[in-house]
Amino acid sequence: MSANEVLGVPANASQEEIRAAYVSKVREFPPDRSPKEFEEIRDANETLRDPRRRAKAMLFSTAFTAPLVSLLEGHQSRRIFAGPRPWREVLKTK
C-alpha cells in the first residue's frame, strides 16, 4: 500500500492536506490502541512530508498518477526532464 493510500490523499496533495489527513488518521488509530496502524500512518506521513522521499516513493510506485513536477515542490521544472543528472541533484541527500 502506498503512502498516499495509507493517508487517503491524492498523489499531488499539498503539505496542508497531508498534515490534515495525518491528524485525522491518528485520531482514528491512536498509538496506544492500534500500534501497527499508527506505525504505517507515521511512516506514510514522514515519506510524504520530505520532498526527496516523496519523489523516490512516487518513482517506484506502481500507482503513479501525479505529474512529476508537482512532486518536486520548489525545484526548477525545466531542468527536471533534461536528463539523468538533474535527478541525481534533486534526490541526493544533503
C-alpha positions as a Markdown table, in Angstrom:
| # | Residue | x | y | z |
|---|---|---|---|---|
| 1 | Met | 0.0 | 0.0 | 0.0 |
| 2 | Ser | 1.4 | 3.4 | -1.0 |
| 3 | Ala | 1.8 | 6.3 | 1.4 |
| 4 | Asn | -0.9 | 8.2 | -0.3 |
| 5 | Glu | -3.3 | 5.3 | 0.1 |
| 6 | Val | -2.5 | 5.0 | 3.8 |
| 7 | Leu | -3.3 | 8.6 | 4.5 |
| 8 | Gly | -6.1 | 8.8 | 1.9 |
| 9 | Val | -4.7 | 11.8 | 0.0 |
| 10 | Pro | -4.2 | 12.3 | -3.8 |
| 11 | Ala | -0.7 | 11.9 | -5.2 |
| 12 | Asn | -0.4 | 15.7 | -5.7 |
| 13 | Ala | -1.7 | 16.7 | -2.2 |
| 14 | Ser | -0.2 | 19.8 | -0.6 |
| 15 | Gln | 1.6 | 19.8 | 2.7 |
| 16 | Glu | -1.5 | 21.1 | 4.5 |
| 17 | Glu | -3.7 | 18.3 | 3.1 |
| 18 | Ile | -1.1 | 15.7 | 4.2 |
| 19 | Arg | -1.0 | 17.2 | 7.7 |
| 20 | Ala | -4.8 | 17.3 | 8.0 |
| 21 | Ala | -5.1 | 13.7 | 6.8 |
| 22 | Tyr | -2.3 | 12.6 | 9.2 |
| 23 | Val | -4.1 | 14.2 | 12.2 |
| 24 | Ser | -7.4 | 12.7 | 11.2 |
| 25 | Lys | -5.9 | 9.2 | 10.9 |
| 26 | Val | -4.0 | 9.5 | 14.2 |
| 27 | Arg | -7.3 | 10.4 | 15.9 |
| 28 | Glu | -8.9 | 7.3 | 14.2 |
| 29 | Phe | -6.0 | 5.0 | 15.1 |
| 30 | Pro | -4.3 | 6.2 | 18.3 |
| 31 | Pro | -0.9 | 4.6 | 19.0 |
| 32 | Asp | -2.0 | 3.1 | 22.3 |
| 33 | Arg | -4.9 | 1.2 | 20.8 |
| 34 | Ser | -3.6 | 0.2 | 17.4 |
| 35 | Pro | 0.2 | 0.5 | 17.2 |
| 36 | Lys | 0.6 | -1.4 | 13.9 |
| 37 | Glu | -1.7 | 1.0 | 12.0 |
| 38 | Phe | -0.1 | 4.0 | 13.8 |
| 39 | Glu | 3.3 | 3.0 | 12.5 |
| 40 | Glu | 2.0 | 2.7 | 9.0 |
| 41 | Ile | 0.4 | 6.2 | 9.3 |
| 42 | Arg | 3.6 | 7.7 | 10.8 |
| 43 | Asp | 5.8 | 6.2 | 8.1 |
| 44 | Ala | 3.5 | 7.4 | 5.3 |
| 45 | Asn | 3.4 | 10.9 | 6.8 |
| 46 | Glu | 7.3 | 11.0 | 7.1 |
| 47 | Thr | 7.5 | 9.9 | 3.5 |
| 48 | Leu | 5.1 | 12.4 | 2.1 |
| 49 | Arg | 6.5 | 15.4 | 4.1 |
| 50 | Asp | 10.0 | 15.0 | 2.8 |
| 51 | Pro | 10.1 | 16.1 | -0.9 |
| 52 | Arg | 13.1 | 13.8 | -1.7 |
| 53 | Arg | 11.5 | 10.7 | -0.1 |
| 54 | Arg | 8.2 | 11.6 | -1.7 |
| 55 | Ala | 9.7 | 11.7 | -5.2 |
| 56 | Lys | 11.5 | 8.4 | -4.6 |
| 57 | Ala | 8.4 | 6.7 | -3.4 |
| 58 | Met | 6.4 | 8.0 | -6.3 |
| 59 | Leu | 9.0 | 7.0 | -8.8 |
| 60 | Phe | 9.0 | 3.4 | -7.6 |
| 61 | Ser | 5.2 | 3.2 | -7.0 |
| 62 | Thr | 3.1 | 1.1 | -9.3 |
| 63 | Ala | 0.2 | 3.6 | -9.0 |
| 64 | Phe | 1.9 | 6.7 | -10.3 |
| 65 | Thr | -0.8 | 9.2 | -11.1 |
| 66 | Ala | 0.6 | 12.7 | -10.3 |
| 67 | Pro | 2.6 | 14.8 | -12.7 |
| 68 | Leu | 6.3 | 14.5 | -11.6 |
| 69 | Val | 6.7 | 18.3 | -11.5 |
| 70 | Ser | 4.0 | 18.6 | -8.8 |
| 71 | Leu | 6.0 | 16.2 | -6.6 |
| 72 | Leu | 9.2 | 18.3 | -6.6 |
| 73 | Glu | 7.9 | 21.4 | -5.0 |
| 74 | Gly | 10.2 | 24.3 | -5.3 |
| 75 | His | 12.6 | 22.8 | -7.9 |
| 76 | Gln | 13.1 | 24.1 | -11.4 |
| 77 | Ser | 10.7 | 22.1 | -13.5 |
| 78 | Arg | 12.6 | 22.9 | -16.8 |
| 79 | Arg | 15.7 | 21.1 | -15.6 |
| 80 | Ile | 14.0 | 18.0 | -14.3 |
| 81 | Phe | 13.5 | 16.4 | -17.7 |
| 82 | Ala | 16.9 | 17.5 | -19.1 |
| 83 | Gly | 18.4 | 14.1 | -18.3 |
| 84 | Pro | 19.7 | 11.9 | -15.5 |
| 85 | Arg | 22.0 | 14.5 | -13.9 |
| 86 | Pro | 19.2 | 16.8 | -12.5 |
| 87 | Trp | 17.5 | 13.7 | -10.9 |
| 88 | Arg | 20.7 | 12.9 | -9.0 |
| 89 | Glu | 20.8 | 16.5 | -7.8 |
| 90 | Val | 17.2 | 16.5 | -6.7 |
| 91 | Leu | 17.2 | 13.1 | -5.0 |
| 92 | Lys | 20.6 | 13.2 | -3.3 |
| 93 | Thr | 20.7 | 13.8 | 0.4 |
| 94 | Lys | 22.4 | 16.9 | 1.9 |
